[in-house]
C-alpha cells in the first residue's frame, strides 16, 4: 500500500513539473508576442512601415529633419512649393558602422521628381548634410561592400541599377553616371525607403 502511494506521489510530482515547464514556455512566447505588439502599436502619431511592420518613427528625428529641410536644405525652395510638395519619408540606417544611424530622407512629390527619378538627402546623426541625391528610384539597397568605411549602395535610376560608392567623403549625387550593378541585388542587402510599395507614411514639413 505504501509503495502504491509513493508511486502515485511521484507521478503527480512529475506531472506538476512538466506543467510548470510548459506554462513557463508559453509565458515566454506570450511575452515575446506582447513586446512585438507594443513595438508595432506604441505610437499612434507619426510612424513608418518597415518590412510590412509598423515601426515607431522617432519624434526627435522627425523634428531634426523638418528643421534641416525648412531652415537649411530647402530654404530657398519653399516659396515655389505647394502644400502637397512639402512632405518627406525617412529611414534610419547605420551606414558607417559607428553605432549611430544616418537618416535617408526621400522626397517624392512632383516638385522633386522627374523622368529619371526623385531627390533626397542623407543626413548624419546630428542632422548635418552628408549627401544629396537625385534621379533615384526607391528603394535604395545597402550593398555588401564598403568604401571609405561607408557601406556601398545599390541605387536604381530609370530602372537600371548602379553601384554607388563613397568617394572623398560623399556618395555621388547622380547614380546614373556610376558603374552599373551587374546581376541581381543580393538577397542579404537591406532595403531603405521602399516608398514605391507604399510602406512609409508621409511626414509633412
BELWOFEN-V892329 format. One record per residue. N is the residue number from 1. PSI is psi in whole degrees, -180 to 180 (999 if undefined). OMEGA is omega in radians with two decimals (999 if undefined). NEAR is the number of other C-alpha atoms within 10 Angstrom. Layout:
N/PSI/OMEGA/NEAR ; N/PSI/OMEGA/NEAR
This chain:
1/-47/3.12/5 ; 2/-39/3.14/7 ; 3/-40/3.14/8 ; 4/-42/-3.14/9 ; 5/-42/3.13/10 ; 6/-42/3.11/11 ; 7/-41/3.14/11 ; 8/-44/3.11/12 ; 9/-38/3.11/12 ; 10/-42/-3.14/12 ; 11/-45/3.14/11 ; 12/-42/3.13/11 ; 13/-43/3.13/12 ; 14/-43/3.13/12 ; 15/-41/-3.13/12 ; 16/-42/3.13/12 ; 17/-44/3.14/11 ; 18/-42/-3.14/11 ; 19/-40/3.14/12 ; 20/-43/3.12/12 ; 21/-43/-3.13/12 ; 22/-43/3.13/12 ; 23/-40/3.12/12 ; 24/-43/3.13/12 ; 25/-44/3.13/12 ; 26/-40/3.13/12 ; 27/-40/3.11/12 ; 28/-42/3.13/12 ; 29/-42/3.13/11 ; 30/-43/3.11/12 ; 31/-43/3.14/12 ; 32/-45/-3.13/11 ; 33/-38/-3.14/12 ; 34/-44/3.11/12 ; 35/-44/-3.13/10 ; 36/-40/3.14/12 ; 37/-40/3.12/12 ; 38/-43/-3.14/10 ; 39/-36/-3.06/14 ; 40/-23/-2.98/16 ; 41/6/-3.02/13 ; 42/-36/-3.04/12 ; 43/121/-3.13/15 ; 44/4/-3.12/8 ; 45/-120/-3.14/9 ; 46/133/3.12/15 ; 47/162/3.07/22 ; 48/159/3.14/23 ; 49/123/-3.12/19 ; 50/125/-3.13/16 ; 51/44/3.12/11 ; 52/10/3.07/11 ; 53/142/-3.13/13 ; 54/122/-3.13/19 ; 55/145/-3.10/18 ; 56/125/3.05/18 ; 57/126/-3.05/19 ; 58/118/-3.14/14 ; 59/-34/3.12/13 ; 60/-39/3.11/9 ; 61/-42/3.11/16 ; 62/-47/3.13/20 ; 63/-39/3.13/13 ; 64/-46/-3.13/16 ; 65/-44/3.11/23 ; 66/-46/-3.12/19 ; 67/-44/-3.14/16 ; 68/-42/-3.14/18 ; 69/-44/-3.04/21 ; 70/-33/-3.01/15 ; 71/-15/-3.08/11 ; 72/-68/-2.92/12 ; 73/-38/-3.09/16 ; 74/19/-3.08/13 ; 75/-42/-3.08/12 ; 76/-6/-3.12/11 ; 77/-18/-2.98/11 ; 78/-40/-3.09/14 ; 79/-28/-3.10/8 ; 80/-5/-3.07/8 ; 81/147/3.03/15 ; 82/171/3.10/10 ; 83/-36/-3.13/9 ; 84/-22/3.12/10 ; 85/-19/-2.95/17 ; 86/72/3.02/18 ; 87/159/3.14/17 ; 88/164/2.96/21 ; 89/151/3.06/22 ; 90/156/3.04/25 ; 91/156/-3.14/20 ; 92/134/3.12/19 ; 93/137/3.10/17 ; 94/97/-3.04/15 ; 95/-21/-3.09/19 ; 96/15/3.02/16 ; 97/39/3.09/11 ; 98/13/3.13/10 ; 99/21/3.03/9 ; 100/127/-3.10/14 ; 101/142/2.84/17 ; 102/158/-3.12/22 ; 103/121/-3.14/25 ; 104/117/-3.02/22 ; 105/120/-3.14/22 ; 106/136/3.11/26 ; 107/118/-3.00/21 ; 108/18/3.06/24 ; 109/165/3.14/17 ; 110/-28/3.14/11 ; 111/-31/-3.05/16 ; 112/-2/-3.06/16 ; 113/149/3.07/17 ; 114/-163/-3.12/15 ; 115/-24/-3.11/9 ; 116/-16/-3.10/15 ; 117/-160/-3.05/17 ; 118/176/-3.10/21 ; 119/169/3.09/22 ; 120/-170/-3.09/22 ; 121/155/2.90/21 ; 122/121/-3.12/22 ; 123/146/3.02/21 ; 124/172/-3.09/17 ; 125/-28/3.13/17 ; 126/2/3.11/13 ; 127/-11/3.13/18 ; 128/156/-3.04/16 ; 129/127/2.98/17 ; 130/-41/-3.00/16 ; 131/148/2.91/16 ; 132/145/3.06/18 ; 133/152/-3.11/17 ; 134/176/3.09/21 ; 135/53/-3.07/21 ; 136/134/3.00/28 ; 137/146/3.10/25 ; 138/149/0.10/20 ; 139/168/2.96/18 ; 140/141/-3.13/20 ; 141/142/3.09/22 ; 142/119/-3.10/23 ; 143/178/-3.11/20 ; 144/-17/-3.12/13 ; 145/170/3.08/11 ; 146/151/3.06/15 ; 147/126/-3.09/16 ; 148/40/3.09/13 ; 149/2/3.10/13 ; 150/144/3.13/19 ; 151/138/3.02/19 ; 152/152/3.13/21 ; 153/147/3.03/27 ; 154/112/-2.98/23 ; 155/135/3.12/27 ; 156/136/3.04/24 ; 157/122/-3.05/20 ; 158/35/3.08/13 ; 159/3/3.13/12 ; 160/136/-3.13/13 ; 161/140/3.14/25 ; 162/149/3.12/20 ; 163/109/-3.04/20 ; 164/119/-3.08/26 ; 165/150/3.07/23 ; 166/130/3.12/16 ; 167/122/3.13/11 ; 168/41/3.05/9 ; 169/5/3.13/13 ; 170/153/2.94/15 ; 171/140/3.05/20 ; 172/134/-3.03/18 ; 173/-28/-3.13/18 ; 174/102/-3.08/17 ; 175/-24/-3.03/25 ; 176/-9/3.10/21 ; 177/10/3.11/12 ; 178/176/3.13/15 ; 179/134/3.13/12 ; 180/144/3.08/16 ; 181/133/-3.12/15 ; 182/126/3.11/9 ; 183/-167/-3.13/7 ; 184/164/3.04/7 ; 185/131/3.13/15 ; 186/141/-3.11/12 ; 187/-30/-3.09/6 ; 188/1/-3.12/10 ; 189/120/3.10/14 ; 190/150/3.07/15 ; 191/140/3.06/18 ; 192/132/3.07/20 ; 193/67/3.07/24 ; 194/62/-3.05/21 ; 195/-38/-3.06/20 ; 196/-28/3.11/11 ; 197/13/3.04/10 ; 198/39/-3.14/12 ; 199/-3/-3.11/17 ; 200/139/3.08/22 ; 201/150/3.09/17 ; 202/144/3.04/18 ; 203/124/-3.07/16 ; 204/157/3.03/14 ; 205/999/999/16
